[in-house]
């Protein structure tokens, strides 16, 4: 039986796989509908809800593969809430088809519900 920390790390991998694959259903299944976030795409504003995120999943898929790697993860479980932090390294192709990597700090908050752990908040900042 995995510990809560192991389960949350596995769910974090699944979340990033869903994002990389553009799999909206898999992403939405892991999230609470009222998820909030700060991320660069929101221009400093806190955004609440899934429609903001669905916009990107609905865009035509480019032909660049994307692979996210979780580096230096830490998981803190506090009863029915948990915080998962890590550096996300994303490999993809630039406009000329050359491989590039970008990195960001991600903090993701999860809440334990009767339906399992749900993603309720995240904050992403580019690594300077
Ligand atoms: N922009 C969606 C996410 O990082 O969860």
Backbone and ligand atoms as CSV (ligand in chain L), in Angstrom:
chain,resi,resn,atom,element,x,y,z
A,1,UNK,N,N,0.868,-1.200,0.000
A,1,UNK,CA,C,0.000,0.000,0.000
A,1,UNK,C,C,0.901,1.245,0.000
A,2,UNK,N,N,0.747,2.127,-1.000
A,2,UNK,CA,C,1.609,3.319,-1.028
A,2,UNK,C,C,1.254,4.281,0.102
A,3,UNK,N,N,2.247,5.020,0.558
A,3,UNK,CA,C,1.976,6.071,1.531
A,3,UNK,C,C,1.258,7.212,0.812
A,4,UNK,N,N,0.682,8.116,1.598
A,4,UNK,CA,C,0.019,9.279,0.991
A,4,UNK,C,C,1.014,10.076,0.160
A,5,UNK,N,N,2.235,10.209,0.656
A,5,UNK,CA,C,3.249,10.979,-0.092
A,5,UNK,C,C,3.556,10.306,-1.429
A,6,UNK,N,N,3.658,8.976,-1.421
A,6,UNK,CA,C,3.918,8.267,-2.688
A,6,UNK,C,C,2.745,8.434,-3.649
A,7,UNK,N,N,1.527,8.350,-3.111
A,7,UNK,CA,C,0.345,8.511,-3.969
A,7,UNK,C,C,0.311,9.914,-4.575
A,8,UNK,N,N,0.634,10.918,-3.775
A,8,UNK,CA,C,0.588,12.302,-4.277
A,8,UNK,C,C,1.660,12.551,-5.334
A,9,UNK,N,N,2.807,11.925,-5.162
A,9,UNK,CA,C,3.846,12.080,-6.185
A,9,UNK,C,C,3.404,11.395,-7.475
A,10,UNK,N,N,2.782,10.248,-7.347
A,10,UNK,CA,C,2.268,9.545,-8.527
A,10,UNK,C,C,1.186,10.386,-9.215
A,11,UNK,N,N,0.291,10.992,-8.435
A,11,UNK,CA,C,-0.745,11.847,-9.022
A,11,UNK,C,C,-0.122,13.070,-9.701
A,12,UNK,N,N,0.955,13.586,-9.123
A,12,UNK,CA,C,1.637,14.740,-9.739
A,12,UNK,C,C,2.227,14.354,-11.090
A,13,UNK,N,N,2.803,13.157,-11.168
A,13,UNK,CA,C,3.314,12.667,-12.461
A,13,UNK,C,C,2.165,12.540,-13.464
A,14,UNK,N,N,1.048,11.994,-13.011
A,14,UNK,CA,C,-0.100,11.817,-13.914
A,14,UNK,C,C,-0.602,13.168,-14.416
A,15,UNK,N,N,-0.606,14.159,-13.514
A,15,UNK,CA,C,-1.077,15.493,-13.892
A,15,UNK,C,C,-0.193,16.071,-15.006
A,16,UNK,N,N,1.124,15.955,-14.832
A,16,UNK,CA,C,2.036,16.511,-15.842
A,16,UNK,C,C,1.971,15.709,-17.141
A,17,UNK,N,N,1.774,14.408,-17.030
A,17,UNK,CA,C,1.610,13.594,-18.250
A,17,UNK,C,C,0.361,14.040,-19.006
A,18,UNK,N,N,-0.712,14.332,-18.272
A,18,UNK,CA,C,-1.950,14.787,-18.916
A,18,UNK,C,C,-1.716,16.115,-19.630
A,19,UNK,N,N,-0.977,17.017,-18.979
A,19,UNK,CA,C,-0.686,18.317,-19.592
A,19,UNK,C,C,0.163,18.108,-20.851
A,20,UNK,N,N,1.212,17.309,-20.739
A,20,UNK,CA,C,2.113,17.102,-21.885
A,20,UNK,C,C,1.378,16.463,-23.068
A,21,UNK,N,N,0.446,15.566,-22.750
A,21,UNK,CA,C,-0.267,14.847,-23.815
A,21,UNK,C,C,-1.493,15.619,-24.313
A,22,UNK,N,N,-1.818,16.734,-23.643
A,22,UNK,CA,C,-3.019,17.479,-24.020
A,22,UNK,C,C,-4.290,16.699,-23.714
A,23,UNK,N,N,-4.235,15.880,-22.671
A,23,UNK,CA,C,-5.367,15.013,-22.312
A,23,UNK,C,C,-6.255,15.734,-21.290
A,24,UNK,N,N,-7.241,16.454,-21.809
A,24,UNK,CA,C,-8.089,17.262,-20.934
A,24,UNK,C,C,-8.838,16.421,-19.903
A,25,UNK,N,N,-9.422,15.309,-20.333
A,25,UNK,CA,C,-10.216,14.503,-19.397
A,25,UNK,C,C,-9.373,14.015,-18.226
A,26,UNK,N,N,-8.151,13.582,-18.515
A,26,UNK,CA,C,-7.269,13.101,-17.443
A,26,UNK,C,C,-6.902,14.251,-16.512
A,27,UNK,N,N,-6.666,15.431,-17.083
A,27,UNK,CA,C,-6.311,16.606,-16.265
A,27,UNK,C,C,-7.487,17.004,-15.368
A,28,UNK,N,N,-8.673,17.138,-15.979
A,28,UNK,CA,C,-9.842,17.605,-15.234
A,28,UNK,C,C,-10.225,16.618,-14.130
A,29,UNK,N,N,-10.017,15.336,-14.383
A,29,UNK,CA,C,-10.356,14.307,-13.386
A,29,UNK,C,C,-9.532,14.478,-12.102
A,30,UNK,N,N,-8.324,14.995,-12.244
A,30,UNK,CA,C,-7.435,15.151,-11.085
A,30,UNK,C,C,-7.697,16.461,-10.325
A,31,UNK,N,N,-8.443,17.378,-10.951
A,31,UNK,CA,C,-8.599,18.732,-10.390
A,31,UNK,C,C,-9.979,18.942,-9.778
A,32,UNK,N,N,-10.024,19.781,-8.729
A,32,UNK,CA,C,-11.298,20.275,-8.228
A,32,UNK,C,C,-11.776,21.372,-9.186
A,33,UNK,N,N,-13.080,21.432,-9.482
A,33,UNK,CA,C,-13.559,22.462,-10.418
A,33,UNK,C,C,-13.238,23.891,-9.972
A,34,UNK,N,N,-13.026,24.096,-8.664
A,34,UNK,CA,C,-12.736,25.449,-8.172
A,34,UNK,C,C,-11.232,25.691,-8.013
A,35,UNK,N,N,-10.411,24.902,-8.683
A,35,UNK,CA,C,-8.952,25.062,-8.564
A,35,UNK,C,C,-8.553,26.525,-8.789
A,36,UNK,N,N,-7.617,26.994,-7.987
A,36,UNK,CA,C,-7.076,28.350,-8.169
A,36,UNK,C,C,-5.607,28.241,-8.548
A,37,UNK,N,N,-5.106,29.311,-9.154
A,37,UNK,CA,C,-3.685,29.249,-9.535
A,37,UNK,C,C,-3.102,30.635,-9.756
A,38,UNK,N,N,-1.795,30.681,-9.591
A,38,UNK,CA,C,-0.974,31.769,-10.122
A,38,UNK,C,C,-0.023,31.101,-11.110
A,39,UNK,N,N,-0.031,31.533,-12.345
A,39,UNK,CA,C,0.935,31.012,-13.317
A,39,UNK,C,C,1.223,32.122,-14.309
A,40,UNK,N,N,2.352,32.059,-14.989
A,40,UNK,CA,C,2.731,33.177,-15.868
A,40,UNK,C,C,1.651,33.538,-16.886
A,41,UNK,N,N,0.917,32.534,-17.389
A,41,UNK,CA,C,-0.123,32.805,-18.396
A,41,UNK,C,C,-1.210,33.728,-17.848
A,42,UNK,N,N,-1.371,33.800,-16.522
A,42,UNK,CA,C,-2.431,34.611,-15.905
A,42,UNK,C,C,-1.952,36.018,-15.552
A,43,UNK,N,N,-0.731,36.343,-15.959
A,43,UNK,CA,C,-0.234,37.727,-15.862
A,43,UNK,C,C,-0.348,38.310,-14.454
A,44,UNK,N,N,-0.003,37.516,-13.456
A,44,UNK,CA,C,0.017,38.010,-12.085
A,44,UNK,C,C,-1.315,37.945,-11.384
A,45,UNK,N,N,-2.354,37.518,-12.095
A,45,UNK,CA,C,-3.685,37.426,-11.479
A,45,UNK,C,C,-3.905,36.018,-10.944
A,46,UNK,N,N,-4.677,35.915,-9.867
A,46,UNK,CA,C,-5.092,34.593,-9.405
A,46,UNK,C,C,-6.337,34.194,-10.208
A,47,UNK,N,N,-6.251,33.048,-10.856
A,47,UNK,CA,C,-7.359,32.566,-11.677
A,47,UNK,C,C,-8.030,31.407,-10.948
A,48,UNK,N,N,-9.360,31.387,-10.970
A,48,UNK,CA,C,-10.129,30.323,-10.318
A,48,UNK,C,C,-10.947,29.577,-11.374
A,49,UNK,N,N,-10.904,28.268,-11.294
A,49,UNK,CA,C,-11.743,27.443,-12.178
A,49,UNK,C,C,-10.966,26.824,-13.315
A,50,UNK,N,N,-11.615,25.856,-13.967
A,50,UNK,CA,C,-10.950,25.073,-15.010
A,50,UNK,C,C,-10.980,25.693,-16.414
A,51,UNK,N,N,-11.959,26.559,-16.747
A,51,UNK,CA,C,-12.011,27.046,-18.128
A,51,UNK,C,C,-10.710,27.714,-18.593
A,52,UNK,N,N,-10.046,28.447,-17.713
A,52,UNK,CA,C,-8.783,29.092,-18.089
A,52,UNK,C,C,-7.785,28.054,-18.596
A,53,UNK,N,N,-7.748,26.901,-17.956
A,53,UNK,CA,C,-6.787,25.849,-18.325
A,53,UNK,C,C,-7.244,25.091,-19.565
A,54,UNK,N,N,-8.569,24.909,-19.703
A,54,UNK,CA,C,-9.098,24.169,-20.862
A,54,UNK,C,C,-8.755,24.897,-22.160
A,55,UNK,N,N,-8.704,26.220,-22.118
A,55,UNK,CA,C,-8.351,27.005,-23.305
A,55,UNK,C,C,-7.104,26.434,-23.966
A,56,UNK,N,N,-6.093,26.110,-23.177
A,56,UNK,CA,C,-4.821,25.631,-23.748
A,56,UNK,C,C,-4.941,24.203,-24.270
A,57,UNK,N,N,-5.742,23.383,-23.586
A,57,UNK,CA,C,-5.928,21.999,-24.060
A,57,UNK,C,C,-6.700,21.985,-25.378
A,58,UNK,N,N,-7.555,22.990,-25.589
A,58,UNK,CA,C,-8.388,23.021,-26.795
A,58,UNK,C,C,-7.642,23.561,-28.009
A,59,UNK,N,N,-6.470,24.138,-27.824
A,59,UNK,CA,C,-5.707,24.654,-28.959
A,59,UNK,C,C,-5.241,23.496,-29.841
A,60,UNK,N,N,-5.062,23.740,-31.151
A,60,UNK,CA,C,-4.534,22.669,-32.003
A,60,UNK,C,C,-3.185,22.200,-31.467
A,61,UNK,N,N,-2.967,20.901,-31.483
A,61,UNK,CA,C,-1.704,20.350,-31.006
A,61,UNK,C,C,-0.612,20.686,-32.002
A,62,UNK,N,N,0.468,21.286,-31.534
A,62,UNK,CA,C,1.625,21.480,-32.405
A,62,UNK,C,C,2.280,20.127,-32.633
A,63,UNK,N,N,3.349,20.102,-33.423
A,63,UNK,CA,C,3.986,18.797,-33.627
A,63,UNK,C,C,5.202,18.608,-32.734
A,64,UNK,N,N,5.342,19.478,-31.705
A,64,UNK,CA,C,6.446,19.289,-30.769
A,64,UNK,C,C,6.020,18.328,-29.666
A,65,UNK,N,N,6.789,17.269,-29.460
A,65,UNK,CA,C,6.525,16.465,-28.261
A,65,UNK,C,C,6.894,17.284,-27.031
A,66,UNK,N,N,6.342,16.938,-25.897
A,66,UNK,CA,C,6.685,17.598,-24.625
A,66,UNK,C,C,6.885,16.526,-23.574
A,67,UNK,N,N,7.942,16.684,-22.804
A,67,UNK,CA,C,8.183,15.734,-21.713
A,67,UNK,C,C,8.547,16.521,-20.460
A,68,UNK,N,N,7.712,16.391,-19.419
A,68,UNK,CA,C,7.984,17.053,-18.135
A,68,UNK,C,C,8.642,16.071,-17.181
A,69,UNK,N,N,9.693,16.515,-16.540
A,69,UNK,CA,C,10.382,15.724,-15.526
A,69,UNK,C,C,10.281,16.448,-14.194
A,70,UNK,N,N,9.934,15.705,-13.149
A,70,UNK,CA,C,9.871,16.276,-11.803
A,70,UNK,C,C,11.234,16.103,-11.145
A,71,UNK,N,N,11.851,17.222,-10.784
A,71,UNK,CA,C,13.159,17.186,-10.129
A,71,UNK,C,C,13.029,17.715,-8.704
A,72,UNK,N,N,13.800,17.163,-7.801
A,72,UNK,CA,C,13.852,17.598,-6.404
A,72,UNK,C,C,12.471,17.707,-5.758
A,73,UNK,N,N,11.645,16.666,-5.854
A,73,UNK,CA,C,10.303,16.780,-5.265
A,73,UNK,C,C,10.321,16.733,-3.742
A,74,UNK,N,N,9.333,17.390,-3.159
A,74,UNK,CA,C,9.086,17.294,-1.713
A,74,UNK,C,C,7.575,17.239,-1.525
A,75,UNK,N,N,7.148,16.391,-0.618
A,75,UNK,CA,C,5.719,16.236,-0.361
A,75,UNK,C,C,5.490,16.422,1.135
A,76,UNK,N,N,4.549,17.303,1.481
A,76,UNK,CA,C,4.184,17.493,2.895
A,76,UNK,C,C,2.689,17.204,3.028
A,77,UNK,N,N,2.380,16.173,3.777
A,77,UNK,CA,C,0.979,15.806,3.998
A,77,UNK,C,C,0.566,16.324,5.361
A,78,UNK,N,N,-0.566,17.047,5.404
A,78,UNK,CA,C,-1.068,17.637,6.654
A,78,UNK,C,C,-2.520,17.197,6.814
A,79,UNK,N,N,-2.693,15.936,7.167
A,79,UNK,CA,C,-4.048,15.410,7.307
A,79,UNK,C,C,-4.711,15.285,5.955
A,80,UNK,N,N,-5.760,16.080,5.738
A,80,UNK,CA,C,-6.543,15.988,4.503
A,80,UNK,C,C,-6.055,16.970,3.443
A,81,UNK,N,N,-4.912,17.604,3.689
A,81,UNK,CA,C,-4.327,18.522,2.710
A,81,UNK,C,C,-2.866,18.141,2.505
A,82,UNK,N,N,-2.345,18.518,1.340
A,82,UNK,CA,C,-0.941,18.203,1.056
A,82,UNK,C,C,-0.377,19.242,0.094
A,83,UNK,N,N,0.919,19.475,0.253
A,83,UNK,CA,C,1.637,20.378,-0.642
A,83,UNK,C,C,2.754,19.586,-1.313
A,84,UNK,N,N,2.790,19.672,-2.643
A,84,UNK,CA,C,3.837,19.001,-3.421
A,84,UNK,C,C,4.637,20.088,-4.134
A,85,UNK,N,N,5.930,20.086,-3.931
A,85,UNK,CA,C,6.797,21.076,-4.576
A,85,UNK,C,C,7.899,20.354,-5.347
A,86,UNK,N,N,8.328,20.994,-6.434
A,86,UNK,CA,C,9.386,20.402,-7.264
A,86,UNK,C,C,9.814,21.424,-8.313
A,87,UNK,N,N,10.870,21.097,-9.003
A,87,UNK,CA,C,11.238,21.843,-10.217
A,87,UNK,C,C,10.762,21.004,-11.401
A,88,UNK,N,N,10.004,21.632,-12.272
A,88,UNK,CA,C,9.519,20.930,-13.474
A,88,UNK,C,C,10.415,21.312,-14.654
A,89,UNK,N,N,11.062,20.325,-15.219
A,89,UNK,CA,C,11.899,20.539,-16.399
A,89,UNK,C,C,11.123,20.014,-17.605
A,90,UNK,N,N,10.892,20.875,-18.576
A,90,UNK,CA,C,10.123,20.484,-19.766
A,90,UNK,C,C,11.035,20.481,-20.988
A,91,UNK,N,N,11.086,19.346,-21.657
A,91,UNK,CA,C,11.818,19.228,-22.926
A,91,UNK,C,C,10.796,19.341,-24.053
A,92,UNK,N,N,11.145,20.153,-25.053
A,92,UNK,CA,C,10.259,20.325,-26.211
A,92,UNK,C,C,11.102,20.814,-27.378
A,93,UNK,N,N,10.460,21.102,-28.508
A,93,UNK,CA,C,11.174,21.609,-29.670
A,93,UNK,C,C,10.858,23.085,-29.845
A,94,UNK,N,N,11.865,23.871,-30.235
A,94,UNK,CA,C,11.596,25.284,-30.525
A,94,UNK,C,C,11.028,25.410,-31.950
A,95,UNK,N,N,10.798,26.628,-32.379
A,95,UNK,CA,C,10.180,26.863,-33.678
A,95,UNK,C,C,10.978,26.310,-34.843
A,96,UNK,N,N,12.280,26.097,-34.644
A,96,UNK,CA,C,13.118,25.535,-35.700
A,96,UNK,C,C,13.278,24.021,-35.583
A,97,UNK,N,N,12.599,23.444,-34.619
A,97,UNK,CA,C,12.685,21.988,-34.458
A,97,UNK,C,C,13.862,21.525,-33.628
A,98,UNK,N,N,14.526,22.464,-32.960
A,98,UNK,CA,C,15.651,22.083,-32.100
A,98,UNK,C,C,15.164,21.820,-30.675
A,99,UNK,N,N,15.721,20.821,-30.022
A,99,UNK,CA,C,15.284,20.537,-28.653
A,99,UNK,C,C,15.718,21.636,-27.683
A,100,UNK,N,N,14.796,22.067,-26.836
A,100,UNK,CA,C,15.095,23.051,-25.792
A,100,UNK,C,C,14.488,22.545,-24.487
A,101,UNK,N,N,15.045,23.018,-23.379
A,101,UNK,CA,C,14.497,22.698,-22.069
A,101,UNK,C,C,14.177,23.988,-21.339
A,102,UNK,N,N,13.060,23.991,-20.621
A,102,UNK,CA,C,12.712,25.118,-19.748
A,102,UNK,C,C,12.397,24.541,-18.375
A,103,UNK,N,N,12.595,25.370,-17.344
A,103,UNK,CA,C,12.366,24.881,-15.986
A,103,UNK,C,C,11.520,25.876,-15.202
A,104,UNK,N,N,10.702,25.353,-14.312
A,104,UNK,CA,C,9.851,26.199,-13.473
A,104,UNK,C,C,9.708,25.558,-12.093
A,105,UNK,N,N,9.560,26.428,-11.091
A,105,UNK,CA,C,9.203,25.941,-9.752
A,105,UNK,C,C,7.689,25.752,-9.718
A,106,UNK,N,N,7.254,24.630,-9.215
A,106,UNK,CA,C,5.810,24.419,-9.081
A,106,UNK,C,C,5.480,24.009,-7.647
A,107,UNK,N,N,4.446,24.654,-7.116
A,107,UNK,CA,C,3.875,24.295,-5.816
A,107,UNK,C,C,2.438,23.898,-6.083
A,108,UNK,N,N,2.085,22.686,-5.736
A,108,UNK,CA,C,0.724,22.201,-6.002
A,108,UNK,C,C,0.092,21.712,-4.700
A,109,UNK,N,N,-1.109,22.199,-4.450
A,109,UNK,CA,C,-1.836,21.875,-3.228
A,109,UNK,C,C,-2.958,20.889,-3.570
A,110,UNK,N,N,-3.066,19.864,-2.740
A,110,UNK,CA,C,-4.066,18.813,-2.944
A,110,UNK,C,C,-4.946,18.713,-1.701
A,111,UNK,N,N,-6.209,18.320,-1.924
A,111,UNK,CA,C,-7.150,18.114,-0.817
A,111,UNK,C,C,-7.726,16.712,-0.927
A,112,UNK,N,N,-7.767,16.003,0.206
A,112,UNK,CA,C,-8.332,14.658,0.206
A,112,UNK,C,C,-9.850,14.768,0.290
A,113,UNK,N,N,-10.536,14.159,-0.647
A,113,UNK,CA,C,-12.007,14.195,-0.688
A,113,UNK,C,C,-12.505,12.750,-0.711
A,114,UNK,N,N,-13.809,12.554,-0.565
A,114,UNK,CA,C,-14.334,11.183,-0.666
A,114,UNK,C,C,-14.001,10.547,-2.015
A,115,UNK,N,N,-13.762,11.360,-3.038
A,115,UNK,CA,C,-13.412,10.836,-4.366
A,115,UNK,C,C,-11.897,10.722,-4.551
A,116,UNK,N,N,-11.143,10.875,-3.471
A,116,UNK,CA,C,-9.684,10.785,-3.577
A,116,UNK,C,C,-9.054,12.166,-3.547
A,117,UNK,N,N,-7.733,12.215,-3.716
A,117,UNK,CA,C,-7.014,13.493,-3.690
A,117,UNK,C,C,-7.382,14.324,-4.921
A,118,UNK,N,N,-7.723,15.596,-4.700
A,118,UNK,CA,C,-8.018,16.512,-5.812
A,118,UNK,C,C,-7.070,17.708,-5.735
A,119,UNK,N,N,-6.656,18.140,-6.908
A,119,UNK,CA,C,-5.741,19.274,-7.031
A,119,UNK,C,C,-6.535,20.561,-6.869
A,120,UNK,N,N,-6.174,21.403,-5.888
A,120,UNK,CA,C,-7.008,22.570,-5.577
A,120,UNK,C,C,-6.302,23.921,-5.795
A,121,UNK,N,N,-4.977,23.914,-5.893
A,121,UNK,CA,C,-4.275,25.191,-6.123
A,121,UNK,C,C,-2.869,24.900,-6.634
A,122,UNK,N,N,-2.369,25.777,-7.501
A,122,UNK,CA,C,-0.951,25.664,-7.851
A,122,UNK,C,C,-0.372,27.043,-8.148
A,123,UNK,N,N,0.941,27.076,-8.055
A,123,UNK,CA,C,1.700,28.302,-8.340
A,123,UNK,C,C,2.919,27.874,-9.154
A,124,UNK,N,N,3.085,28.476,-10.304
A,124,UNK,CA,C,4.265,28.170,-11.133
A,124,UNK,C,C,5.035,29.452,-11.400
A,125,UNK,N,N,6.354,29.383,-11.186
A,125,UNK,CA,C,7.246,30.509,-11.464
A,125,UNK,C,C,8.414,29.985,-12.276
A,126,UNK,N,N,8.796,30.692,-13.331
A,126,UNK,CA,C,9.977,30.258,-14.082
A,126,UNK,C,C,11.220,30.267,-13.205
A,127,UNK,N,N,12.104,29.321,-13.416
A,127,UNK,CA,C,13.395,29.348,-12.730
A,127,UNK,C,C,14.225,30.442,-13.391
A,128,UNK,N,N,14.709,31.353,-12.562
A,128,UNK,CA,C,15.430,32.514,-13.119
A,128,UNK,C,C,16.722,32.050,-13.786
L,1,LIG,N1,N,-1.547,25.183,-16.634
L,1,LIG,C1,C,-2.100,24.019,-16.060
L,1,LIG,C2,C,-1.274,23.453,-14.963
L,1,LIG,O1,O,-0.085,23.709,-14.908
L,1,LIG,O2,O,-1.821,22.735,-14.152
